[in-house]
Amino acid sequence: MPVIRPMGRGEPVALLRKHLAELLVQELLGKGSQRGPLIFEIPTGLPDRNDVIVVWEAWGHLSPQDRSAIIREAYARLNQILQEGLPPLEPTGEDEPPVLSRVGTAIGATWEDVERSDLLPWSVVPQIQPENDDDRDAMRLLMIEAGGFQTPGGIRLRFPTFELASEAQARLNEAMPEVHWASVKDVGTVEDWINR
């Protein structure tokens, strides 16, 4: 069956999808921007497959299906770029081509989506707030470098798994031990627990 829509409605969405996929590829290649997406690659147990969560305000009003499709397009493009840049294999038969990551589940979310869901239930938080402005600024910078996301309530460090949160906590404790970083799981409000 055909899709019936007003003239010109398909082109802007296609252009936006292509643009966001290219920005995501740049981020995956390490050429990201300060306001770029936050990407979580979660091993699935299969050697060549990761589930992917991309937190990005640029998702805006795109549907979950469009967001997932853009993530898959970006990873397909990344794998193409990586394959084209690899040296040819020796014809000895011993070398195997590298295993490039494939996407299992692809979820695109805005910060608001994250706040309303348990998509990123683990947080890394400072237990002691620095007393002077320079140390507070250094702490904020460390949080951003570790994947912190600016929200109306300040910088948040959120993670989908305990392992990823623990790794970030260890790096932060090494860089700024006086703050005593901790990994905590968001269990919701008391009202949420009562209503379970």
Phi, psi and omega in degrees: 000144179284158173264127182251120180211160177301151180305137174083359183285331183285325185296313180300321179294318179296319178295318179297315179301315180297316181297313180294323177297319179294318177298321179293320176299315179301319178297316180295331178276000179086014180249039186283176179246167182297328181258020180286182183285160172255118188247127175247124174251117186247117179301141181259351187103342174267140186296337185242018185224133175234145165278147185230131172241127178240114178262122188199127178292339180294345178297330175040244187262015178287147179288159176303325179294317178296318179300313179298318180297320179296318179299314179297319177300317181295317179291324176297317178294318177301313179298322177297315179298316181294319179295320180292332182270354181279142176291153179296149180282149174291141182280033181278342182088347181276328181281138175247149179297150180296150178273116179266146185291135172249153183267127172277263176272134179240120181235126174252130184219149170270171178299322178299319176301317181297317181296328182272356185231179174254031181298320178235078187283346183259137177237152169246123186230150174282135179275334180233125178278132177300150184274329183253160185298320181298317179291323177295319177296319178297320178296315179299317179297317177300318180296319178295317179296332180274003179107015179297148184240127180287125177233169176302332180270008181113189182278132179240139173248109183235149184217151180280337183227156177297322181299314180294321178296317181295321177297316178295318179301316180297316179297319181291320178295328177289319183283326184213073186293335183294345180275338181056077182286148179222147173264128180227148179259132178283118180252007179089186181274168176300321178300320177301318181292322180294322183278001180284000000 
